[in-house]
Structures are given as C-alpha cells and as structure tokens.
Amino acid sequence: MRPSVEIKLTAEERSELERLARGRKVWRGLSDRAHIVLLAAQGLTNVQIAKALDVTDQTARKWRNRFARHRLDGLDDEPRSGRPRRIDDDAVAEVVRKTLEERPRDATHWSTRSMAQATGYAPSTINRIWRAFSLQPHRSETFKLSSDPYFVDKTRDIVGLYVDPPQHAMVLCVDEKSQIQALDRTQPLLPLRPGQVERRTHDYKRHGTTSLFAALDVATGKIIGQCYRRHRSAEFRKFLGHVEANVPGDLEIHIVMDNYSTHKTKMIRDWFARRPRWHVHFTPTSASWLNQVERFFADLTEKQIRRGVHRSTGELERAITEYIETVNQAPKPFRWHKTADEILASIKRFCLRTLETAAATPS
C-alpha cells in the first residue's frame, strides 16, 4: 500500500476547513472534501477516512493529495471538458446581483422562471447559478433578538451552570408546555405500506387540552413532569412541590426558567423565599432557547404529539406520562457545546450584519 500523504494545517486553513465542514449552506461535496482533509490532518489513513465518511478509498486519496498539492484551492472542481460556457462571469455576477438587490414587479421574491424571464436565460441556468452561490429566494426564516438589558449577565450565568455546574448541587431547567391539544382525525389512518407513506386526513376533532409542567435534570437528562388542565401560578406551585418531593434533600437546587408571569407571582416568590436552598436563574427575555427543557419539549412534540391520535385529554396525558417514563429508563443529557463568549460573539456578528443591511437598504 502506498503511504498516505501527511497533512499539516495552518490555523487559518483549519478554521476555514471547519467552517466548510459544518456549514449548512455549503455544497455537500465541498463539505465532504473538508471533512476528508480534517481527518487526514488528524493522522487517519485513507482507508480509515473512507470508513468514517462512507466514501471510497480513491475519493479520500484524491482530495487528500489535491489539498497537499494546491491547499484550499485544490478542493474546488477542475475545469471540465465539453462545450464552453455560453454565459460569462459578468453575466453570472449580474444574476446574483439582481437576485440580492432587486425584486420582481409582481412578487416579493424571485422564482427561477421570473428571473429567467427578466434576464433572458433558461430557468435551468438560473437554478445552476443559484445553487452555486447557495441562493434560495423562495425560503424565508424568522429571528428575534432579546432586548433584555441584562442579556449578557443572564447568558453567562445560565451557560455557566451548564458547562461548569456547581458542586453538591442540582441544576433543573423548568418550563411548561401549555395548551397541548388532544386531536383525533375525522377518518381512519391509512398506514405505511411499501411505496406509500402514512396518510391521514387534514381535518381533525378536538377533545380538549392539557398543559405539561416539566423539570429537566441537566446532569442526567431525567425528567420530572406532571400534567394539569390549567397553567396558572397555582398549578405551578403544585408542580414545584412535586419537584421538591422528587429531588435529594441535601443538595442545593439551581432552577432555570423563563419570565412567564406565573413564575413571578407573590405566591411563587414566597415559596422560594421559604426555601433558601433553591436558587432561581431567569433566562433573558425572548431567549427561551437558553432553557434546555425546550429541547425536551421539541422531542416530545416530534415523537409523541404531532402524529399521535388522542380521543380524550386523559388519553393524551397517559401518552405523555408513558413517554416521560420511557425517557427516564435510559436518560441521556443534552450536551451544551457553546460557551457564553461564543454565543455572545455570534450574536454580535449577527447584530452587525443586521445594522449593515439596514443602513444599506433605502428607506
């Protein structure tokens, strides 16, 4: 066997390769090539890389050698033989500029057909240009920035609990998932078959709602949960009592929760005041993503609620309880990867891009 070419990376090359490897908007082939080079830099052989990434040995060897010869430029495709392009770089740049800076007269965003009509090129040409530059005019996402004046302090406080929890203490993430609907379909479900996906009617019957109060143990991933028909401070007070009865009595309890009004009533404040071992940490406003129990709620919705059929609130509550019991049989904690500095730096970059965009947009 031929020995593998040794790969050594500079700090700049490693940073760029990691960006390409994890980038959601990077072409998949380029992302795979970046992964190959990063693993090669760790000392893995071509055979080991091929097994890790499910590619052939020849593919791993090709991009390893290309990087060794040409560095980052070697990850790009080489010019191919065939008929020369009929659209030059200036024309491509004009399509990209038009996509980013203009709008069609009759719509809020471009489609391949409307852009093709405006530029005189075929829709397939427009599609290739957009794919090459990761442009998706048909897609739109939402965002919300916290205006909490203590955002930085609260973020550092809560992330510190996740990445460096205090000694002889338990960290609990608490919240409620309110108004969970017990839904039944108007017609029987058509089950999954070879060549046919599961099908259900679009319309449904409502059979009431329930609210789930849950506390996630950050260290173990275990869930303490109870369902109530309402979600007032009285129900939250009962749930806190249930949590207290199910946690060790000799540990300090650090509880992370959001700024929902039921969490701050006099009844709740008095409850915490009588229990000095309980320490409350509020997330910044409009920053519920800092509360890890939201990730559990997302799993619950995806695995149990969204496609479930429940003909009563009691049936729905039993399904939720069974799901929590199943999770607690083999709990797995969520891993918090980013430090507070990384989160704040990311938000700073986003805010600067937003301000630059606002300044460049004509009023």
Secondary structure, 3 states (H helix, E strand, C coil): CCCCCCCCCCHHHHHHHHHHHHCCCCCHHHHHHHHHHHHHHCCCCHHHHHHHHCCCHHHHHHHHHHHHHHHHHHHCCCCCCCCCCCCCHHHHHHHHHHHHHCCCCCCCCCCHHHHHHHHCCCHHHHHHHHHHCCCCCCCCCCCCCCCCCCHHHHHHHHHHHHHCCCCCEEEEEEEEEEEEEEEEECCCCECCECCECCECCCCEEEEEEEEEEEEEECCCCCEEEEEECCCCHHHHHHHHHHHHHCCCCCCEEEEEECCCHHHCCHHHHHHHHCCCCEEEEECCCCCHHHCCHHHHHHHHHHHHHCCCCCCCHHHHHHHHHHHHHHHHHCCCCCCCCCCHHHHHHHHHHHHHHHHHHHHHCCC
